[in-house]
Amino acid sequence: MARIKKDGLIIVGGGLAGSLAALAMAKLRPEVPLLLIEEKDSFGGDHIWSFIDCALEKNERWLIDPLIAHRWPGYYVSFPGHNRKLKLDYSSISGQRLDGAVREALRPDQYRLGTRAAAVRENEVVLPGGEVIRADGAIDARGASALSLLTLGWHKFLGHEYEFARPHRVDQPVLIDATIEQVDGLHFAHILPLSDTRLLIADSYISDKPDLDTAALEQRIEAYVKLRGWKGGNLARRESGILPLARSDDVHAFWRGAAARVAKLGLRGGYFHPSTGHTLADAVRTAILLAQRPDFSGAALHDFFEADVAQLWKKREFYRSFNAMLFDAPNGERRNILERLYRLDAEVIARFHATRLTMVDRMRLSGVKAAKTER
Ligand SMILES: Cc1cc2nc3c(=O)[nH]c(=O)nc-3n(C[C@H](O)[C@H](O)[C@H](O)COP(=O)(O)OP(=O)(O)OC[C@H]3O[C@@H](n4cnc5c(N)ncnc54)[C@H](O)[C@@H]3O)c2cc1C
């Protein structure tokens, strides 16, 4: 069995979290030997990741700003009894830009594309042919795993990106259009205007079940396009996701269950917004944290990120009780709860998405919960 010894760090998984971690290492710690391993032929994949700008700290912007493909000064939400335009900056990065940035920042000897890791251990990676690459430490960023160890709800969607012959006249993203028929939990459309003629339309659900009936969702997207009067759209791209929403507490069991003693980032490490399943803000933060570590041994990285994610989950306990309330509500009521959330001050909504709720915000959100029982 061939063994290659490298000092420094191996990151396995060149998706969102692994690529951002590699970019932060290249910028802040160029002296540390680095290897990024990705099984596909490009980094990031064919993805668009959106985020509310205030979810990032000012001193984190340098990592994400070069990757931004779209930026809007606000977005809409729409419920049966309440339409609103929120003036909260909203941006998207693309897999294409992430791929370009990683190839530019890393030397060719610092990454391997089209390479599948068979096993990731504390300080080594095993490739299918038996080759073992050793380093001071390895990080597993291969996406979701061991989610069955958590009690979860799901944010699931099918997205179609259409190129229309004529302008669609959507000037800003529609984060939630929940005016449509309610099926499978909370049902809403999510729309991103990518150009005057291009829209990403996602048929989305906050659901108890992690399954996607693709044929049914396709039909609902087509019905929505018709309802909105958009004609002659050519399907340019499709995407789908089934993202976890946290309801239980035991992140330690999850962390250990996903592979003992190996440091993990991204979904693999439990880094996701408990109520949206989004990971971008956490991925930026952990990438920079990684690059600031004094010790890249596998054991030190494992202990550091295990403690970090445990602290994060403790801080975000409120979201899990909010989710529990949402999931315990009967199907139709879920939309009413979210509608009440989106009637609050824009600053509270921003802090909800940025996981920076204050004590007063929590009290106001508890009011959103209490209103449920008054109805
Ligand atoms: C369609 C979609 C849209 C989303 N939109 C948003 C959004 O707008 N905003 C947001 O914040 N979040 C969004 N998410 C949620 C979340 O941010 C993404 O799932 C994100 O990609 C998770 O990052 P990650 O690095 O943990 O995993 P991934 O990005 O999935 O990266 C894992 C990488 O590991 C590679 N890999 C897997 N196994 C191996 C192996 N054995 N060897 C080598 N490489 C391997 C994979 O090919 C992949 O590139 C979206 C998710 C999906 C699916």
The ligand as an SDF file (V2000), in Angstrom:
LIG
                    3D

 53 58  0  0  0  0  0  0  0  0999 V2000
  -29.6990   22.7430   -4.1730 C   0  0  0  0  0  0  0  0  0  0  0  0
  -29.2580   23.3110   -2.8570 C   0  0  0  0  0  0  0  0  0  0  0  0
  -29.3720   24.6810   -2.6520 C   0  0  0  0  0  0  0  0  0  0  0  0
  -28.9460   25.2120   -1.4260 C   0  0  0  0  0  0  0  0  0  0  0  0
  -29.0440   26.5500   -1.2400 N   0  0  0  0  0  0  0  0  0  0  0  0
  -28.5290   27.0940   -0.1250 C   0  0  0  0  0  0  0  0  0  0  0  0
  -28.4980   28.5010    0.0340 C   0  0  0  0  0  0  0  0  0  0  0  0
  -29.0280   29.2320   -0.8080 O   0  0  0  0  0  0  0  0  0  0  0  0
  -27.8750   29.0320    1.1140 N   0  0  0  0  0  0  0  0  0  0  0  0
  -27.2940   28.2320    2.0640 C   0  0  0  0  0  0  0  0  0  0  0  0
  -26.6700   28.7410    3.0110 O   0  0  0  0  0  0  0  0  0  0  0  0
  -27.3890   26.8910    1.9820 N   0  0  0  0  0  0  0  0  0  0  0  0
  -27.9750   26.3050    0.9120 C   0  0  0  0  0  0  0  0  0  0  0  0
  -28.0080   24.9480    0.7910 N   0  0  0  0  0  0  0  0  0  0  0  0
  -27.6430   24.1240    1.9610 C   0  0  0  0  0  0  0  0  0  0  0  0
  -26.1320   23.9650    2.1370 C   0  0  0  0  0  0  0  0  0  0  0  0
  -25.5010   25.2090    2.1530 O   0  0  0  0  0  0  0  0  0  0  0  0
  -25.5150   23.1420    1.0400 C   0  0  0  0  0  0  0  0  0  0  0  0
  -26.0240   21.8510    1.1210 O   0  0  0  0  0  0  0  0  0  0  0  0
  -23.9910   23.1280    1.1280 C   0  0  0  0  0  0  0  0  0  0  0  0
  -23.5100   22.7410   -0.1260 O   0  0  0  0  0  0  0  0  0  0  0  0
  -23.4540   22.2550    2.2300 C   0  0  0  0  0  0  0  0  0  0  0  0
  -22.0630   22.4210    2.2570 O   0  0  0  0  0  0  0  0  0  0  0  0
  -21.0700   21.2590    2.6170 P   0  0  0  0  0  0  0  0  0  0  0  0
  -19.7230   21.7430    2.3010 O   0  0  0  0  0  0  0  0  0  0  0  0
  -21.3610   20.7340    3.9650 O   0  0  0  0  0  0  0  0  0  0  0  0
  -21.4670   20.0740    1.6180 O   0  0  0  0  0  0  0  0  0  0  0  0
  -21.3230   20.0560    0.0350 P   0  0  0  0  0  0  0  0  0  0  0  0
  -21.3450   21.4220   -0.5090 O   0  0  0  0  0  0  0  0  0  0  0  0
  -22.3240   19.0750   -0.4490 O   0  0  0  0  0  0  0  0  0  0  0  0
  -19.8570   19.4920   -0.1950 O   0  0  0  0  0  0  0  0  0  0  0  0
  -19.4840   18.1680    0.0220 C   0  0  0  0  0  0  0  0  0  0  0  0
  -18.4570   17.8400   -1.0500 C   0  0  0  0  0  0  0  0  0  0  0  0
  -17.8150   16.6170   -0.7260 O   0  0  0  0  0  0  0  0  0  0  0  0
  -17.6340   15.8820   -1.9230 C   0  0  0  0  0  0  0  0  0  0  0  0
  -17.5150   14.4790   -1.5500 N   0  0  0  0  0  0  0  0  0  0  0  0
  -18.4750   13.6730   -1.0330 C   0  0  0  0  0  0  0  0  0  0  0  0
  -17.9710   12.4560   -0.7850 N   0  0  0  0  0  0  0  0  0  0  0  0
  -16.6620   12.5050   -1.1390 C   0  0  0  0  0  0  0  0  0  0  0  0
  -15.6170   11.5520   -1.1030 C   0  0  0  0  0  0  0  0  0  0  0  0
  -15.7920   10.2940   -0.6220 N   0  0  0  0  0  0  0  0  0  0  0  0
  -14.3900   11.9160   -1.5340 N   0  0  0  0  0  0  0  0  0  0  0  0
  -14.1630   13.1830   -2.0100 C   0  0  0  0  0  0  0  0  0  0  0  0
  -15.1310   14.1220   -2.0690 N   0  0  0  0  0  0  0  0  0  0  0  0
  -16.3620   13.7830   -1.6250 C   0  0  0  0  0  0  0  0  0  0  0  0
  -18.8890   16.1870   -2.7390 C   0  0  0  0  0  0  0  0  0  0  0  0
  -18.7020   15.9280   -4.1050 O   0  0  0  0  0  0  0  0  0  0  0  0
  -19.0830   17.6540   -2.4320 C   0  0  0  0  0  0  0  0  0  0  0  0
  -18.4360   18.5040   -3.3590 O   0  0  0  0  0  0  0  0  0  0  0  0
  -28.4310   24.3690   -0.4090 C   0  0  0  0  0  0  0  0  0  0  0  0
  -28.3730   23.0010   -0.6320 C   0  0  0  0  0  0  0  0  0  0  0  0
  -28.7790   22.4800   -1.8410 C   0  0  0  0  0  0  0  0  0  0  0  0
  -28.6830   20.9840   -2.0480 C   0  0  0  0  0  0  0  0  0  0  0  0
  1  2  1  0
  2  3  1  0
  2 52  2  0
  3  4  2  0
  4  5  1  0
  4 50  1  0
  5  6  2  0
  6  7  1  0
  6 13  1  0
  7  8  2  0
  7  9  1  0
  9 10  1  0
 10 11  2  0
 10 12  1  0
 12 13  2  0
 13 14  1  0
 14 15  1  0
 14 50  1  0
 15 16  1  0
 16 17  1  0
 16 18  1  0
 18 19  1  0
 18 20  1  0
 20 21  1  0
 20 22  1  0
 22 23  1  0
 23 24  1  0
 24 25  2  0
 24 26  1  0
 24 27  1  0
 27 28  1  0
 28 29  2  0
 28 30  1  0
 28 31  1  0
 31 32  1  0
 32 33  1  0
 33 34  1  0
 33 48  1  0
 34 35  1  0
 35 36  1  0
 35 46  1  0
 36 37  1  0
 36 45  1  0
 37 38  2  0
 38 39  1  0
 39 40  1  0
 39 45  2  0
 40 41  1  0
 40 42  2  0
 42 43  1  0
 43 44  2  0
 44 45  1  0
 46 47  1  0
 46 48  1  0
 48 49  1  0
 50 51  2  0
 51 52  1  0
 52 53  1  0
M  END
$$$$
